[in-house]
Amino acid sequence: MSSLTDLKTSFQKTEKASLKPLMDIVVQDLEDTNQIILDRMHSDVELIPTLARHLIAAGGKRLRPVLTLALPNCAGTKGTEQKNSQLA
């Protein structure tokens, strides 16, 4: 039976999870999605373009778009990249 210390040591030795393999699959599609955001961020409300640029520069708000872009690859239905980038 493992002690709590053994369990903690085991967790510390485990490699950290990484989204890099997933990001590698969708890198071009994600760049296309960023461009769509930039193209559509124009607004009479000055704060909206500022926030859009900040989100893209910070790399935030990316999990949903990454999953949206990766799923067609995983399901073998890649081929509608433009539509997928718009959905993301």
N, C-alpha and C positions, 0 to 999 in steps of 0.2 A: 504494500500500500504506500502510495507516495505521500510525502509530507507537503505541507503548504510551501515550504522552502524549495523542495524539489520541483514543484509545479511552477513556482515563480522563476526558478533558474531555467526551466525548460522553455517558458515563454520568452525569456530574455535571449535565449539562443536562437529562437525562431526568426527567420528573415521577416522583415517588415513587408506587408502587402504593398503592391505597387500597381498603379493604373497605367504604367508605361506601355505594357503590351497592348492594352486596349487603345491607348492614345496613338500608338504607332499605326494601328489599323485605320484610324479616322482622321489623321493629321490634315490631309488635303481637304476633306469634306468639312472639317472644323474651320479651316481657313476660309472656305467658301461661305460658311455660316457667318463668320465674323464680318465678311465683306457685305453680306446681306444686311446685317445689323447696321453697319456703317452707312450703307446706302439709304436705309429707311429711318435713320435717326434724326433727320431734319425736322424741326418743329419751330413754331413761333414762340413756344415756351423755352426760354434759354437754358433752363436746367436739364431738359431732356437730352440734348446732344452731349452735354457735359457728362451726365451720368452714363450714357451709352459708351462714350470714349473711356471713361474710368473703368467700367466693367470689363471691357475688352482688354485694356492695358493691364489690369490686375489679374486677368485670367480667371476671374470668379464666375460663378453661375455656369459651370461647364458640365456638371454631371448629367443632367437631363439631355443636353444636346449630344454629349458623347454616347450615351446609351441609345438615343434615337438614331444616331448615325451608325453605330456598331451593330445593332440588331439585324438590319438587312444583310450585312456581311455574314453574320452567324447563321442566319436562316437560308443563306444561299440565294437571296433575291436581289443582290446588288445589281445595279443597272439603271436605277432611277435616281442617281446621285443628286441632280438638281432639285428634285422634289424633296428628297431626304434633307438636304441642307435647308430648304425653306421650312420644313417641319421642325427642325431643330431650333 
